[in-house]
Amino acid sequence: MANSTTAKTKAAEPAQPASMMSVIAPAIGWLIPGAGHMIQKRWIRGLLLLVSIGTLFVLGLLMQGHIYKANGGDILDILGFIGDLGAGGLYITTLTMNWGQGAIAFAIADYGTKFMIVAGLLNFIAVADAYHIAIGKKQ
């Protein structure tokens, strides 16, 4: 009888506040792609994300893709900036080193630009996944 009372008491308690991991994992995962999963001991998923996002971004740079900066201009530029920003530390490093600033002179550079945007968008999805794992909503 004591066990059933204890179980009812635990079920009636309010949910615990979000743990620090639910804040740290997405933040680290945004800064370093895949790291949000790695700090939660999801080694394979984290490594796959790091390799895929990193490869997309670096290939985009090697194709002389363009990096978008924050501006209030054209809607497509704003969307490109949001996509690039998703790459986190890769984007910050690229801006710091002044890479990806050239004009798009040929078709392959345009593909490179899209590769970097897709890398950022994929990292946004990975950040959301790391958050859901941290709060226990996903295994």
C-alpha positions as CSV (number, residue, x, y, z in Angstrom):
1,M,0.0,0.0,0.0
2,A,2.9,2.4,0.7
3,N,4.3,1.8,-2.7
4,S,1.0,2.8,-4.5
5,T,0.8,6.0,-2.3
6,T,4.4,6.9,-3.2
7,A,3.7,6.3,-6.9
8,K,0.6,8.6,-6.7
9,T,2.6,11.3,-4.9
10,K,5.3,11.2,-7.6
11,A,2.8,11.4,-10.4
12,A,1.0,14.4,-8.8
13,E,4.3,16.4,-8.4
14,P,4.8,19.2,-11.0
15,A,7.3,18.6,-13.7
16,Q,10.9,19.5,-12.9
17,P,12.3,22.7,-14.6
18,A,14.3,22.1,-17.7
19,S,17.8,20.9,-16.9
20,M,20.9,22.8,-17.9
21,M,21.5,20.2,-20.6
22,S,18.4,21.4,-22.5
23,V,20.2,24.8,-22.8
24,I,23.8,23.7,-23.2
25,A,23.3,20.9,-25.8
26,P,21.6,23.1,-28.4
27,A,24.0,26.0,-27.9
28,I,27.1,23.8,-28.2
29,G,25.4,22.0,-31.1
30,W,24.9,25.3,-33.0
31,L,28.4,26.4,-32.4
32,I,30.0,23.1,-33.4
33,P,27.8,20.9,-35.6
34,G,27.2,17.5,-33.9
35,A,28.6,18.5,-30.5
36,G,25.2,18.8,-28.9
37,H,24.7,15.1,-29.6
38,M,28.2,14.2,-28.6
39,I,27.9,15.8,-25.1
40,Q,24.8,13.6,-24.6
41,K,26.9,10.5,-25.5
42,R,25.2,10.1,-28.9
43,W,28.6,9.6,-30.5
44,I,27.7,8.1,-33.9
45,R,24.9,10.6,-34.6
46,G,27.1,13.5,-33.5
47,L,30.0,12.4,-35.7
48,L,27.7,11.9,-38.7
49,L,26.3,15.4,-38.3
50,L,29.8,16.9,-37.8
51,V,31.1,15.2,-41.0
52,S,28.0,15.9,-43.2
53,I,27.5,19.5,-42.1
54,G,31.2,20.3,-42.2
55,T,31.7,18.6,-45.6
56,L,28.8,20.6,-47.1
57,F,30.1,23.9,-45.8
58,V,33.7,23.3,-46.8
59,L,32.7,22.1,-50.3
60,G,30.6,25.2,-50.6
61,L,33.7,27.3,-49.7
62,L,35.9,25.4,-52.1
63,M,33.4,26.0,-54.9
64,Q,33.8,29.7,-54.1
65,G,30.3,30.1,-52.7
66,H,29.1,33.4,-51.3
67,I,28.5,34.0,-47.6
68,Y,25.6,36.2,-46.8
69,K,26.0,39.0,-44.1
70,A,23.2,40.5,-42.0
71,N,21.4,43.2,-43.9
72,G,18.0,44.6,-44.4
73,G,18.0,44.2,-48.1
74,D,16.3,41.7,-50.4
75,I,14.2,38.9,-48.9
76,L,16.4,36.3,-50.6
77,D,19.5,37.8,-49.0
78,I,17.9,37.7,-45.6
79,L,16.9,34.0,-46.1
80,G,20.4,33.2,-47.3
81,F,21.8,34.9,-44.2
82,I,19.6,32.9,-41.9
83,G,20.6,29.7,-43.7
84,D,24.3,30.6,-43.4
85,L,24.0,31.6,-39.8
86,G,22.7,28.1,-38.9
87,A,26.2,26.8,-39.6
88,G,27.3,28.4,-36.3
89,G,31.0,28.3,-35.7
90,L,31.7,27.5,-39.4
91,Y,29.9,30.7,-40.4
92,I,31.6,32.8,-37.7
93,T,35.1,31.5,-38.8
94,T,34.3,32.2,-42.4
95,L,33.3,35.8,-41.6
96,T,36.4,36.3,-39.4
97,M,38.7,35.0,-42.1
98,N,36.9,37.0,-44.8
99,W,36.2,34.0,-46.9
100,G,33.2,33.6,-49.3
101,Q,33.1,37.3,-50.1
102,G,33.7,37.2,-53.8
103,A,31.2,37.7,-56.5
104,I,29.5,34.7,-58.0
105,A,31.2,34.5,-61.4
106,F,30.1,31.0,-62.6
107,A,27.5,28.3,-62.0
108,I,29.6,26.2,-59.6
109,A,29.9,29.1,-57.2
110,D,26.2,29.4,-57.0
111,Y,26.0,25.7,-56.1
112,G,28.6,26.3,-53.4
113,T,26.4,29.1,-52.0
114,K,23.5,26.7,-51.8
115,F,25.7,24.0,-50.2
116,M,26.6,26.4,-47.3
117,I,23.0,27.4,-46.8
118,V,21.9,23.8,-46.7
119,A,24.6,23.0,-44.2
120,G,23.3,25.8,-41.9
121,L,19.7,24.6,-42.3
122,L,20.7,21.0,-41.5
123,N,22.5,22.3,-38.4
124,F,19.3,24.0,-37.3
125,I,17.5,20.6,-37.5
126,A,20.4,19.0,-35.6
127,V,20.1,21.7,-32.8
128,A,16.4,21.0,-32.5
129,D,17.1,17.2,-32.3
130,A,19.8,17.8,-29.6
131,Y,17.2,19.8,-27.6
132,H,14.6,17.1,-27.9
133,I,17.1,14.5,-26.7
134,A,18.1,16.7,-23.8
135,I,14.5,17.2,-22.6
136,G,13.8,13.4,-22.9
137,K,11.3,13.8,-25.7
138,K,13.4,11.7,-28.0
139,Q,15.9,8.8,-27.6
